[in-house]
Amino acid sequence: MFDSKPGPINLALQGGGAHGAFTWGVLDALLKDPRVQFEGISGSSAGAMNAVVLADGWLKGGREGARQALADFWNELGRQMPWGLLTRRKGDVITMAPASRPAGCWPAGPVTSRPRS
């Protein structure tokens, strides 16, 4: 019914910082599996960064080069993140700082509603 060897795949990677970090894990799993063959890769925003880093690493060192390049990229990004600007401490709890929340972002749903002006 199915071929035991899959054909090459094309990847379209979505943007969004958290999605980009999640996608790194998925790409790492795909790169670890020698049965997975890549034909093309594209992306937007964080997906484009993953695509470029993967392609550059691949050119320099094949699958392992791509895996290492992605790991280096995301680990360095994590080291440079200005966590102090995004969080504040309330006792033993770390919460999002007000400046890191989108303006006008209010919970909405059956129990809550947006404040009226």
C-alpha angles and dihedrals in degrees: 000000000000129000112249089223115058120220124244117292133220118213129208108189121203127224132243125103097249091042089052092054091046090048090055088064092048092048090049090055092048092048091051091058110078090197090069111087121190124218102170142355133194137160150167128238108331088005090058090051090052091048094051094044091048092048093047092048091047092053091050100042115357120237095340091047090054092048092049093046092052092047092049092048097050094040091052091047089053091050092052097046111121094227092170090065093052102044141043130195123239105182105299094344125091113207136177113277114241092244091058094059118086113256112258093016106147129164112256131187143097093310101037134037137191112272114255119234 
